[in-house]
Amino acid sequence: MGLVQIMSSISDLTIRLLKTSLLIRGAIAKGKLYHKQPVIFGPAYLDAYSSEVNIAKFPRCIKS
């Protein structure tokens, strides 16, 4: 799945949630990531988290 499809899916989800009065915010980052329930870590996770906290202060989705 390419970036265009991922962003399109996020856009569709955002619109569907907005129609139910739910606002979301988040960030997507490209890079290395380790994920095994319940642990997530790696530079991509830290970049996405930092962008979500510092840049996406209002409901929106961004690519960091």
MIVO-959890 format. One line per field, with one value per residue: residue number from 1; residue in one letter; x, y, z of N, C-alpha, C in turn. Coordinates in Angstrom, 2 decimals. Example, Ala and Ser with C-alpha at 12.3 -4.5 7.8 and 13.67 -1.06 7.14 Angstrom:
BEGIN
pos = [1;2]
code = [A;S]
n.u = [13.19;12.85]
n.v = [-5.69;-2.25]
n.w = [7.80;7.08]
ca.u = [12.30;13.67]
ca.v = [-4.50;-1.06]
ca.w = [7.80;7.14]
c.u = [13.20;12.90]
c.v = [-3.30;0.03]
c.w = [7.80;7.87]
//
This chain:
BEGIN
pos = [1;2;3;4;5;6;7;8;9;10;11;12;13;14;15;16;17;18;19;20;21;22;23;24;25;26;27;28;29;30;31;32;33;34;35;36;37;38;39;40;41;42;43;44;45;46;47;48;49;50;51;52;53;54;55;56;57;58;59;60;61;62;63;64]
code = [M;G;L;V;Q;I;M;S;S;I;S;D;L;T;I;R;L;L;K;T;S;L;L;I;R;G;A;I;A;K;G;K;L;Y;H;K;Q;P;V;I;F;G;P;A;Y;L;D;A;Y;S;S;E;V;N;I;A;K;F;P;R;C;I;K;S]
n.u = [0.85;0.70;1.84;-0.07;-2.47;-2.61;-2.83;-5.23;-6.99;-6.81;-7.85;-10.50;-11.35;-11.13;-13.11;-15.40;-15.42;-15.70;-18.29;-19.64;-19.28;-16.74;-13.47;-10.14;-6.58;-3.24;-0.10;2.05;4.98;7.89;10.10;12.25;10.70;9.65;7.28;5.44;2.87;2.54;4.34;5.88;8.38;11.03;12.72;10.85;8.43;8.95;9.38;6.81;5.23;6.35;5.80;3.00;2.39;3.68;3.17;0.66;-1.41;-4.06;-7.16;-6.25;-4.52;-1.19;1.80;4.94]
n.v = [-1.17;2.11;5.47;7.34;5.86;5.24;7.81;8.58;6.71;7.51;10.07;9.44;8.05;10.10;11.89;10.27;9.92;12.59;13.09;11.78;13.39;13.20;14.25;13.94;13.71;13.35;11.87;10.75;8.94;8.01;5.30;3.27;0.87;-0.87;-3.18;-4.97;-6.25;-5.29;-3.32;-0.58;0.95;3.03;5.06;6.06;5.98;7.78;10.13;10.48;10.73;13.04;14.95;14.84;15.82;18.35;19.71;19.01;20.32;20.92;19.36;17.31;15.54;14.79;14.45;13.64]
n.w = [0.00;-0.94;-0.12;-0.98;-0.96;1.78;2.94;1.77;2.92;5.61;5.40;4.59;6.91;8.81;7.90;8.17;10.98;11.77;10.94;12.92;15.03;16.15;16.65;15.46;15.88;14.66;13.58;10.97;10.43;8.62;8.90;10.99;13.14;16.01;16.90;19.05;20.73;24.11;23.35;21.76;19.92;18.60;16.11;14.19;15.55;17.65;16.17;14.98;17.28;18.47;16.46;16.45;19.00;19.07;16.65;15.46;17.05;17.02;16.01;13.42;10.80;10.12;8.11;9.15]
ca.u = [0.00;1.52;1.52;-1.31;-3.57;-2.66;-3.37;-6.64;-7.72;-6.86;-8.80;-11.84;-11.64;-11.32;-14.42;-16.43;-15.46;-16.23;-19.75;-20.17;-18.85;-15.44;-12.32;-8.91;-5.32;-2.20;1.01;2.64;6.41;8.53;11.35;12.28;9.74;9.47;5.94;4.96;1.96;2.06;5.51;6.16;9.45;11.86;12.79;9.63;7.42;9.31;9.11;5.36;4.73;6.81;5.04;1.61;2.32;4.19;2.69;-0.78;-2.04;-5.50;-7.57;-5.80;-3.54;-0.04;2.92;6.16]
ca.v = [0.00;3.30;6.63;7.95;5.05;5.41;9.15;8.56;5.98;8.36;11.13;8.85;7.78;11.40;12.41;9.45;10.24;13.94;12.98;11.30;14.41;12.86;14.88;13.22;14.31;12.36;12.08;9.55;9.11;6.88;4.93;1.99;0.76;-2.19;-3.26;-6.26;-5.89;-3.91;-2.46;0.09;1.93;3.23;6.45;6.47;6.23;9.02;11.25;10.65;11.24;14.42;15.77;14.90;16.66;19.70;20.35;18.76;20.69;20.96;18.14;17.14;14.47;15.31;13.55;14.30]
ca.w = [0.00;-1.06;0.71;-1.44;-0.45;3.23;3.22;1.37;3.96;6.80;5.07;4.66;8.31;9.46;7.50;8.82;12.40;11.90;10.79;14.19;16.00;16.75;16.02;15.73;15.45;14.64;12.66;10.36;10.17;7.95;9.52;11.69;14.23;16.59;17.45;19.52;21.82;24.09;23.24;20.49;20.04;17.42;15.66;13.51;16.59;18.34;15.23;14.86;18.57;18.61;15.51;16.90;20.20;18.86;15.42;15.27;18.31;16.79;15.28;12.04;10.59;9.38;7.80;9.66]
c.u = [0.89;1.03;0.21;-2.52;-3.72;-3.28;-4.85;-7.49;-7.86;-7.86;-10.24;-12.25;-11.93;-12.69;-15.54;-16.55;-16.02;-17.75;-20.42;-19.73;-17.56;-14.33;-11.07;-7.71;-4.26;-1.12;1.50;4.10;6.94;9.85;11.25;11.36;9.70;8.10;5.59;4.16;2.56;3.18;5.65;7.33;10.23;11.81;11.51;8.53;7.70;9.06;7.61;4.79;5.10;6.03;3.59;1.47;2.66;3.62;1.18;-1.54;-3.56;-5.89;-7.16;-4.83;-2.43;0.95;4.18;7.35]
c.v = [1.23;4.44;7.27;7.18;5.20;6.75;9.23;7.84;6.81;9.50;10.62;8.60;9.08;11.97;11.61;9.75;11.64;13.93;12.45;12.19;14.04;13.52;14.10;14.06;13.23;12.70;10.73;9.86;7.84;6.58;3.59;2.03;-0.68;-2.19;-4.70;-5.97;-6.18;-2.89;-1.90;1.03;2.00;4.67;6.93;6.80;7.55;10.24;11.52;11.24;12.71;15.36;15.92;15.85;18.12;20.43;20.21;19.07;20.76;19.72;18.19;15.99;15.04;14.21;14.27;13.92]
c.w = [0.00;-0.18;0.30;-0.91;1.07;3.59;2.85;2.41;5.23;6.58;5.17;6.11;9.06;9.16;8.15;10.30;12.65;11.80;12.05;15.35;16.74;15.95;16.40;15.33;15.49;13.64;12.16;10.09;9.51;8.66;10.22;12.90;14.70;17.24;17.79;20.77;23.18;23.87;21.82;20.75;18.74;16.98;14.96;14.51;17.30;17.46;15.12;16.15;18.75;17.69;15.96;18.08;19.90;17.66;15.26;16.56;18.22;16.00;13.80;11.98;9.72;9.07;8.25;8.82]
//
